[in-house]
């Protein structure tokens, strides 16, 4: 009978890959496959300091999963590496977490991600220029490691992700993380509250790029 690898085997393989080779965001497109899998985002020493965290260079800041493609979810969604993709913090929980901790350092203002229908303020976007500043910081300070899931893997990818998050307790992860950062939850709540106070006339002074005023 063929042995079915247990969750622990897949988690160990993922941890081995995610603690291995890392790439700069600029070079990652040459290495990251368009396959499902897990990814780990690392920061240099200045990144940890900018985020107000004690430096732990060998610990990932964030671990996530891509159910369809590491390229579309990670490179294009979080980092907007494709020239045709526009950085949109309103569509990326990773970007919202970084934005919350870098709010003062990068002068970021939260707005509703859809100005034509302002709601769901927890999924806030950024006012004009904010996404560009955040993107520049992310590209300069962060590196990436990936683990492409084996073809035909019988264990749900989310279960492997959960095991890896428990192992690393990355400070930017909120879900599934036994060591989640309380300060991050508070910072995100503050930005969500700021987005909820947005008014249409505010866009004249701070026009956003995450949404439009008219449908």
MOJO-V217525 format. One record per helix or strand of 2 or more residues. SS is the DSSP state (h for helix, s for strand). FROM is the first residue (numbers start at 0). TO is the last residue. Records with the same first field share a line. If there is no record, write none. Layout:
BEGIN
SS = FROM-TO / FROM-TO
END
This chain:
BEGIN
h = 6-17 / 24-27 / 44-49 / 69-77 / 88-90 / 92-100 / 114-116 / 120-122 / 129-140 / 156-167 / 181-195 / 199-203
s = 22-23 / 36-42 / 61-65 / 109-110 / 124-126 / 141-147
END
